[in-house]
Amino acid sequence: MSVNLSKGQRISLSKSDGGALTAVRMGLGWQAAPRKGFLAKLAGTREIDLDASALLFAGGQLTDVVFFQHLVSEDGSVRHLGDNLTGGAGAGDDDEVILVDLPRVPGHVDQIVFTVNSFTGQTFTEVQNAFCRLVDERTGQELARYTLSGGGAYTAQIMAKLHRGGSGWQLTALGEPAAGRTFQDLLPAVAAHL
């Protein structure tokens, strides 16, 4: 059963049977924007280029970033499956995916922050059916879902963070709106959540 996350909500990633998750997928989905006006059908959809990023931190210091120009972390534990420049059909599928192999994450990495930014500058008011979700990659079970649409006049959002706790990895929904076209623009806002 998945959990719809509200801002600041924290969930454990330990399984109910006492085991621990080993592979997690962060999926980002959104709908390509329909055009309006007389020639809308001929022109097709407008490009809305949302980008998902995973920022790896150790002791509050950024150690690595996985995003569309750096698809695999230096240690190989985090992988981005590729850039989507327009969004999907709004059918609920993931348009960008980041995979995290939790046992391979180096011990010094204590937080992984997921961000979304609108590279083409549209605000979340303009983006339809946008969401991010966390999935148990081994079973396909959706663990948590976060709705991005209706996020207001912002071009980015600091979505959630994975962090090591006493009983293993936990997920905290941040849902913090921000402004920026790249993950670099978001670093000051991310720092407030470490």
C-alpha positions in Angstrom: 0.0 0.0 0.0 1.4 3.4 -0.9 1.4 6.4 1.3 0.5 9.9 0.0 3.1 12.1 1.6 2.4 15.4 3.2 5.1 18.0 3.8 7.4 16.9 6.6 6.0 13.4 6.8 8.6 10.8 7.6 8.3 7.1 6.7 10.7 4.2 7.5 12.0 2.2 4.5 12.2 -1.0 6.6 9.9 -3.7 5.4 7.0 -4.9 7.6 8.6 -8.3 7.7 11.7 -6.9 9.5 13.8 -6.9 6.4 15.3 -3.8 4.7 14.7 -2.5 1.3 17.7 -2.9 -1.0 16.7 -1.1 -4.1 14.5 2.0 -4.4 13.3 3.8 -7.5 12.4 7.5 -7.4 10.0 8.1 -10.3 9.0 11.5 -11.7 6.0 11.9 -14.0 4.3 14.8 -15.6 2.1 15.5 -18.6 3.2 17.3 -21.7 1.3 20.6 -21.9 -1.5 20.9 -24.5 -1.4 24.0 -26.6 -4.3 26.4 -26.8 -5.7 28.3 -29.7 -6.7 27.9 -33.3 -3.7 25.8 -34.5 -3.3 23.8 -31.2 -3.9 20.4 -32.8 -1.3 21.1 -35.5 1.4 22.4 -33.2 1.3 19.4 -30.8 2.3 19.7 -27.2 4.6 22.3 -25.6 7.8 21.1 -24.1 8.0 21.1 -20.3 11.4 19.8 -19.3 11.3 18.8 -15.7 14.6 17.3 -14.3 15.0 15.0 -11.4 18.2 15.0 -9.5 19.7 13.1 -6.5 22.2 15.0 -4.4 24.4 12.8 -2.1 25.6 14.4 1.1 28.1 13.3 3.8 28.2 15.3 7.0 26.4 18.2 5.4 28.8 18.4 2.4 27.8 17.6 -1.1 29.8 14.7 -2.4 28.1 13.7 -5.6 25.1 14.5 -7.8 23.2 12.3 -10.2 21.3 14.2 -12.9 20.8 14.3 -16.7 24.4 15.2 -17.4 25.9 12.8 -14.8 23.8 9.7 -14.9 25.7 7.5 -12.5 27.2 8.3 -9.1 31.0 7.9 -8.8 30.4 4.7 -6.6 27.7 3.3 -8.9 25.0 3.2 -6.2 22.7 5.8 -7.8 21.7 5.8 -11.5 19.5 8.1 -13.6 17.9 6.3 -16.5 17.8 9.3 -18.8 16.5 12.7 -19.5 12.9 13.3 -20.7 12.5 16.7 -22.4 8.7 17.0 -22.7 6.8 14.9 -20.2 4.5 12.0 -20.9 0.9 11.3 -21.9 -0.4 11.8 -18.3 -1.1 8.1 -17.9 0.7 8.0 -14.6 4.0 6.5 -15.9 7.4 7.6 -14.7 9.0 10.0 -17.2 12.3 10.1 -15.4 13.7 7.5 -13.0 16.5 7.5 -10.5 17.5 4.1 -9.0 19.2 3.8 -5.6 21.0 0.6 -4.6 20.9 1.2 -0.9 23.5 -1.4 0.2 26.0 0.0 -2.3 25.7 3.6 -1.0 29.0 4.3 0.7 28.9 4.4 4.5 29.9 8.1 4.7 26.9 9.2 2.6 24.1 9.9 5.1 21.6 11.8 3.1 20.3 11.7 -0.5 18.1 14.6 -1.4 15.8 14.4 -4.4 14.9 17.6 -6.3 12.8 18.5 -9.3 13.4 21.7 -11.4 11.8 23.1 -14.5 14.7 23.5 -16.9 12.4 25.3 -19.4 11.1 27.7 -16.7 7.4 26.8 -16.4 6.0 27.0 -12.9 4.2 24.1 -11.2 1.0 25.9 -11.8 1.5 25.2 -15.5 2.5 21.5 -15.1 -0.3 18.9 -15.1 -0.4 15.5 -13.4 3.1 15.9 -11.9 4.1 13.6 -9.2 7.1 11.8 -7.7 7.0 8.4 -6.1 9.2 6.0 -4.3 9.0 2.3 -5.3 10.5 -0.9 -4.0 12.4 -1.8 -7.1 12.6 -5.5 -6.3 8.8 -5.9 -6.0 7.4 -3.0 -7.8 5.4 -1.9 -4.8 4.8 1.8 -4.5 5.8 3.0 -1.1 5.0 6.7 -1.2 3.7 9.2 -3.7 3.9 13.0 -3.6 1.8 15.3 -5.8 3.7 18.2 -7.4 0.9 19.8 -9.5 -0.7 22.8 -7.9 2.6 23.7 -6.4 2.2 27.4 -7.2 4.4 29.9 -9.0 7.7 28.0 -8.4 10.1 26.4 -10.8 11.5 23.8 -8.5 10.8 21.7 -5.5 13.0 20.0 -3.0 10.9 16.8 -2.8 12.2 14.4 -0.3 15.3 13.0 1.3 16.6 9.5 2.2 18.6 9.5 5.3 20.2 6.9 7.5 18.6 6.4 10.9 19.2 4.0 13.7 17.0 1.3 12.1 18.1 1.9 8.5 17.1 4.3 5.8 14.1 6.6 6.2 12.3 8.9 3.8 11.2 12.3 4.7 8.9 14.3 2.4 10.1 17.9 2.2 7.8 19.4 -0.4 9.7 22.7 -0.2 9.0 25.0 -3.1 12.0 26.8 -4.6 13.2 28.7 -7.6 15.8 27.5 -10.1 16.5 25.9 -13.4 19.2 23.5 -12.2 20.2 21.6 -9.0 23.0 24.1 -8.5 20.4 26.9 -8.1 18.7 24.9 -5.4 21.7 24.2 -3.1 21.1 27.1 -0.7 17.5 25.9 -0.2 18.6 22.2 0.1 21.1 23.2 2.8 18.3 24.2 5.1 17.0 20.6 5.2 20.2 18.7 5.9 
